[in-house]
Amino acid sequence: MNNIGNLFTAGGVVMWPLLGFSILAVALIIERIVFWVKINNRQNRVVREVLQLYRLDNVVGALDKLQQNADLPMSRIFLAALELEEPTPEEFRLALESEAQAEIPLLKRFQNIFDTIIGLAPLLGLLGTVLGLIISFESLDIGDVGGTKTSNVTGGISQALVSTASGLVVAIFTLFFANSFRGLYMRQIAWIQEYGGQLELLYRRRYERGDRSYAPTR
C-alpha cells in the first residue's frame, strides 16, 4: 500500500482524474460482465426452445416462454412481433426490426464512456509528463549539479514517467474490455438477425397457408 501511495504521489495532479477514470471503468466493466453473462447463459437456449415450440404450433407455449424471460433482449424482440394481432408478413418483419433497433442502445451501453476513457487517459498521462518535465527544467541549475535542487529535478522526471505509465495502464485495461464487449455486441447482432430470420420464415409459411389460429387476441 505504501508503494502504491508513493507512486500516486509521485504521479502528480493528473493521478486524481486517472483514479476517477479507473474507478468508473471498473464499475462499468463489472456491470457489462454481469449483463453479458446473463444473456450468454440463457438467451440462446430460450430462443431455441421458443422456435421449437413455434414449429410445433404451440404458439401459446412459445409466448409464455418469452414472457417468462422478458428480461432478455431477444425475448422482447420476438414478443414485439408475436403479440401483434394478425399482422401481415411485412408488418411482422417491421415489428422485429423496430424492436431490434430499440435494443441496440442497451447492448452498446457505456461504449461511448469506454471510448472517452481510452482516449483521455493517455492524454492525461502526457499532460503529467509535460508538467513533470516543466518542474525538472525549472529546478535545473547547471551550476548546482549535485546540490539542493537535484531532488526537484528527479521528482519532476518521476512525475513524468509515473503519470505516463498510469495513463497507458488505464487506457489499455479499458480498451481490452471495451473490445471484448464490442465483440459480444457484434455476435449478438448476428444472432438477432439469424433467429429473427428463422421466426419470420416460420410466420410467412403459416401466413401463406392461411393459418390464423395462432394470432393472439386482445
The 8 nearest C-alpha neighbors of each residue, nearest first, counted from 0:
[[1, 3, 2, 4, 5, 6, 7, 8],
 [0, 2, 4, 3, 5, 6, 7, 8],
 [1, 3, 5, 4, 0, 6, 7, 8],
 [4, 2, 6, 0, 5, 1, 7, 8],
 [5, 3, 1, 7, 2, 6, 0, 8],
 [4, 6, 2, 8, 3, 7, 9, 1],
 [7, 5, 9, 3, 8, 4, 10, 2],
 [6, 8, 4, 10, 5, 9, 3, 14],
 [9, 7, 5, 6, 10, 11, 4, 14],
 [8, 10, 6, 158, 7, 11, 5, 157],
 [11, 9, 158, 162, 161, 7, 8, 14],
 [10, 12, 9, 13, 8, 158, 14, 127],
 [11, 13, 14, 15, 10, 127, 16, 8],
 [14, 12, 15, 11, 16, 127, 123, 17],
 [13, 15, 17, 12, 16, 10, 18, 11],
 [16, 14, 18, 17, 13, 12, 19, 11],
 [15, 17, 19, 18, 14, 13, 20, 123],
 [18, 16, 14, 20, 15, 19, 21, 13],
 [19, 17, 15, 21, 16, 20, 14, 22],
 [18, 20, 16, 22, 17, 21, 23, 15],
 [21, 19, 17, 23, 18, 22, 24, 16],
 [20, 22, 24, 18, 23, 19, 169, 17],
 [23, 21, 25, 19, 24, 20, 18, 26],
 [24, 22, 20, 26, 21, 25, 19, 27],
 [23, 25, 21, 27, 22, 26, 28, 20],
 [24, 26, 28, 22, 23, 27, 21, 29],
 [25, 27, 23, 29, 28, 24, 22, 30],
 [28, 26, 30, 24, 29, 25, 31, 23],
 [27, 29, 25, 31, 30, 26, 24, 32],
 [28, 30, 32, 26, 27, 31, 25, 33],
 [31, 29, 27, 33, 28, 32, 34, 26],
 [32, 30, 34, 28, 33, 29, 35, 27],
 [31, 33, 29, 35, 34, 30, 36, 28],
 [32, 34, 36, 30, 31, 35, 37, 29],
 [35, 33, 31, 37, 32, 36, 30, 38],
 [36, 34, 38, 32, 37, 33, 39, 31],
 [35, 37, 39, 33, 38, 34, 40, 32],
 [38, 36, 35, 34, 40, 39, 33, 41],
 [37, 39, 35, 42, 36, 40, 41, 34],
 [38, 40, 36, 41, 37, 35, 42, 43],
 [39, 41, 37, 38, 36, 42, 43, 44],
 [42, 40, 38, 44, 39, 43, 45, 37],
 [41, 43, 45, 38, 44, 39, 46, 40],
 [44, 42, 46, 45, 41, 47, 39, 40],
 [43, 45, 47, 42, 46, 41, 48, 40],
 [46, 44, 42, 48, 43, 47, 41, 49],
 [45, 47, 49, 43, 48, 44, 42, 50],
 [48, 46, 50, 44, 49, 45, 43, 51],
 [47, 49, 51, 45, 46, 50, 52, 44],
 [48, 50, 61, 46, 52, 51, 47, 53],
 [51, 49, 53, 47, 52, 48, 46, 54],
 [50, 52, 48, 54, 53, 49, 47, 55],
 [53, 51, 57, 55, 49, 50, 54, 61],
 [52, 54, 50, 56, 55, 58, 51, 57],
 [55, 53, 51, 56, 52, 50, 201, 57],
 [54, 56, 52, 53, 57, 51, 58, 50],
 [57, 55, 53, 54, 58, 52, 213, 59],
 [58, 56, 52, 60, 53, 55, 59, 61],
 [57, 59, 61, 53, 60, 56, 213, 62],
 [60, 58, 62, 61, 57, 63, 213, 215],
 [59, 61, 63, 57, 58, 62, 64, 52],
 [60, 62, 49, 58, 64, 59, 63, 52],
 [63, 61, 65, 59, 64, 60, 66, 58],
 [64, 62, 60, 66, 65, 61, 59, 67],
 [65, 63, 61, 67, 62, 66, 60, 68],
 [64, 66, 62, 68, 74, 67, 63, 69],
 [65, 67, 69, 63, 68, 64, 62, 74],
 [68, 66, 64, 65, 69, 63, 70, 62],
 [69, 67, 65, 66, 70, 71, 74, 64],
 [68, 70, 66, 71, 74, 75, 67, 65],
 [69, 71, 68, 72, 74, 75, 67, 66],
 [70, 72, 69, 74, 73, 68, 42, 38],
 [73, 71, 75, 74, 76, 102, 70, 69],
 [74, 72, 76, 75, 71, 77, 191, 42],
 [73, 75, 65, 77, 71, 69, 76, 72],
 [74, 76, 78, 72, 73, 77, 69, 79],
 [77, 75, 73, 98, 79, 74, 78, 95],
 [78, 76, 74, 79, 80, 75, 81, 73],
 [77, 79, 81, 75, 80, 76, 82, 74],
 [78, 80, 76, 77, 82, 81, 94, 75],
 [81, 79, 94, 78, 91, 77, 82, 83],
 [82, 80, 78, 83, 79, 77, 62, 214],
 [83, 81, 80, 78, 79, 215, 84, 214],
 [84, 82, 81, 80, 86, 85, 79, 215],
 [83, 85, 86, 214, 215, 82, 216, 217],
 [86, 84, 214, 83, 87, 211, 215, 213],
 [87, 85, 90, 84, 91, 83, 88, 89],
 [86, 88, 90, 89, 91, 85, 206, 203],
 [89, 87, 91, 90, 203, 92, 86, 202],
 [88, 90, 92, 87, 91, 93, 86, 94],
 [91, 89, 93, 87, 92, 88, 86, 94],
 [92, 90, 88, 94, 89, 80, 93, 86],
 [91, 93, 89, 95, 94, 90, 88, 96],
 [94, 92, 96, 90, 95, 91, 97, 89],
 [93, 95, 80, 97, 91, 92, 96, 79],
 [96, 94, 92, 93, 98, 97, 80, 76],
 [95, 97, 99, 93, 94, 98, 100, 92],
 [98, 96, 100, 94, 99, 95, 93, 101],
 [97, 99, 101, 76, 100, 95, 96, 94],
 [98, 100, 96, 102, 101, 97, 76, 95],
 [99, 101, 97, 98, 103, 102, 96, 104],
 [100, 102, 98, 99, 103, 97, 104, 105],
 [103, 101, 99, 100, 105, 104, 98, 72],
 [102, 104, 106, 100, 105, 101, 107, 99],
 [105, 103, 107, 106, 102, 108, 101, 100],
 [106, 104, 108, 103, 102, 107, 101, 72],
 [105, 107, 103, 104, 108, 184, 102, 187],
 [108, 106, 104, 105, 110, 103, 109, 184],
 [107, 109, 105, 110, 106, 104, 111, 31],
 [110, 108, 112, 111, 113, 107, 27, 31],
 [111, 109, 113, 112, 108, 107, 114, 177],
 [112, 110, 114, 113, 109, 115, 108, 107],
 [113, 111, 115, 109, 114, 110, 116, 24],
 [112, 114, 110, 116, 111, 115, 117, 109],
 [115, 113, 111, 117, 112, 116, 118, 110],
 [116, 114, 112, 118, 113, 117, 119, 111],
 [115, 117, 113, 119, 118, 114, 120, 112],
 [118, 116, 170, 114, 115, 119, 120, 113],
 [117, 119, 115, 116, 120, 114, 121, 122],
 [118, 120, 122, 116, 121, 117, 115, 123],
 [119, 121, 166, 123, 122, 170, 116, 117],
 [122, 120, 166, 124, 167, 123, 119, 125],
 [123, 121, 125, 119, 124, 120, 126, 118],
 [122, 124, 126, 120, 125, 121, 119, 127],
 [123, 125, 163, 166, 162, 121, 127, 122],
 [126, 124, 128, 122, 123, 127, 163, 121],
 [127, 125, 123, 129, 128, 124, 122, 130],
 [126, 128, 124, 130, 162, 125, 129, 159],
 [159, 127, 129, 125, 131, 126, 130, 163],
 [128, 130, 126, 132, 131, 127, 133, 125],
 [131, 129, 133, 127, 132, 128, 126, 134],
 [132, 130, 155, 159, 158, 128, 134, 133],
 [131, 133, 135, 129, 134, 130, 155, 136],
 [132, 134, 130, 136, 131, 135, 137, 129],
 [135, 133, 155, 131, 137, 132, 136, 138],
 [136, 134, 152, 155, 132, 138, 133, 137],
 [137, 135, 139, 133, 138, 134, 132, 152],
 [136, 138, 134, 135, 139, 133, 152, 140],
 [139, 137, 135, 136, 152, 151, 148, 134],
 [138, 140, 136, 137, 135, 152, 141, 148],
 [141, 139, 143, 142, 138, 144, 148, 137],
 [140, 142, 143, 144, 139, 145, 138, 146],
 [141, 143, 140, 144, 146, 139, 145, 148],
 [144, 142, 146, 140, 141, 145, 148, 147],
 [145, 143, 146, 141, 142, 140, 149, 148],
 [146, 144, 149, 143, 147, 148, 150, 142],
 [145, 147, 143, 144, 148, 149, 150, 142],
 [146, 148, 149, 150, 145, 143, 151, 144],
 [149, 147, 151, 150, 146, 138, 152, 139],
 [148, 150, 152, 151, 147, 145, 146, 153],
 [151, 149, 153, 152, 148, 154, 147, 155],
 [152, 150, 154, 148, 149, 153, 138, 155],
 [153, 151, 135, 149, 155, 150, 154, 138],
 [152, 154, 156, 150, 155, 151, 157, 149],
 [155, 153, 151, 157, 152, 156, 150, 158],
 [156, 154, 131, 135, 158, 134, 152, 157],
 [155, 157, 159, 153, 158, 154, 131, 132],
 [156, 158, 154, 160, 155, 159, 161, 153],
 [159, 157, 10, 131, 155, 9, 161, 156],
 [128, 158, 160, 131, 156, 157, 127, 162],
 [159, 161, 157, 163, 158, 162, 164, 156],
 [162, 160, 10, 164, 158, 163, 159, 157],
 [163, 161, 124, 10, 165, 127, 164, 159],
 [164, 162, 124, 166, 160, 165, 161, 125],
 [163, 165, 161, 167, 162, 166, 168, 160],
 [166, 164, 162, 168, 167, 163, 161, 169],
 [167, 165, 124, 121, 120, 163, 169, 168],
 [166, 168, 170, 164, 121, 165, 169, 171],
 [169, 167, 165, 171, 170, 166, 172, 164],
 [170, 168, 172, 166, 167, 171, 21, 173],
 [169, 171, 117, 167, 173, 168, 172, 120],
 [172, 170, 174, 168, 173, 169, 167, 175],
 [173, 171, 169, 175, 174, 170, 168, 176],
 [172, 174, 170, 171, 175, 176, 177, 169],
 [173, 175, 177, 171, 172, 176, 170, 178],
 [176, 174, 172, 178, 173, 177, 171, 179],
 [175, 177, 179, 178, 173, 174, 180, 172],
 [178, 176, 174, 180, 179, 175, 173, 181],
 [177, 179, 181, 176, 180, 175, 174, 182],
 [178, 180, 176, 182, 181, 177, 175, 183],
 [181, 179, 183, 177, 182, 178, 176, 184],
 [182, 180, 178, 184, 179, 183, 177, 185],
 [181, 183, 179, 185, 180, 184, 178, 186],
 [184, 182, 180, 186, 181, 185, 187, 179],
 [185, 183, 181, 187, 182, 186, 106, 180],
 [186, 184, 188, 182, 187, 183, 181, 189],
 [185, 187, 189, 183, 184, 188, 182, 190],
 [186, 188, 184, 190, 189, 185, 183, 191],
 [189, 187, 191, 185, 186, 190, 184, 192],
 [188, 190, 186, 192, 187, 191, 193, 185],
 [191, 189, 193, 187, 192, 188, 194, 186],
 [192, 190, 188, 194, 189, 193, 195, 187],
 [191, 193, 195, 189, 190, 194, 196, 188],
 [194, 192, 190, 196, 191, 195, 189, 197],
 [195, 193, 197, 196, 191, 192, 190, 198],
 [194, 196, 192, 198, 197, 193, 191, 199],
 [197, 195, 199, 193, 194, 198, 192, 200],
 [196, 198, 194, 200, 195, 199, 201, 193],
 [199, 197, 201, 195, 200, 196, 202, 194],
 [198, 200, 202, 196, 201, 197, 195, 203],
 [201, 199, 203, 197, 202, 198, 196, 204],
 [202, 200, 198, 204, 199, 203, 197, 205],
 [201, 203, 199, 205, 200, 204, 206, 198],
 [204, 202, 206, 200, 205, 201, 88, 207],
 [203, 205, 207, 201, 202, 206, 200, 208],
 [206, 204, 202, 208, 210, 203, 207, 209],
 [205, 207, 203, 209, 204, 208, 210, 202],
 [208, 206, 204, 209, 205, 203, 210, 202],
 [207, 209, 205, 206, 210, 204, 203, 211],
 [208, 210, 206, 207, 211, 205, 204, 212],
 [209, 211, 205, 212, 208, 206, 213, 207],
 [212, 210, 213, 214, 209, 85, 206, 205],
 [213, 211, 214, 210, 215, 209, 85, 58],
 [212, 214, 211, 58, 215, 210, 56, 59],
 [213, 215, 85, 212, 211, 84, 216, 83],
 [216, 214, 84, 82, 213, 217, 83, 81],
 [217, 215, 84, 214, 82, 83, 85, 213],
 [216, 215, 84, 82, 83, 214, 85, 81]]
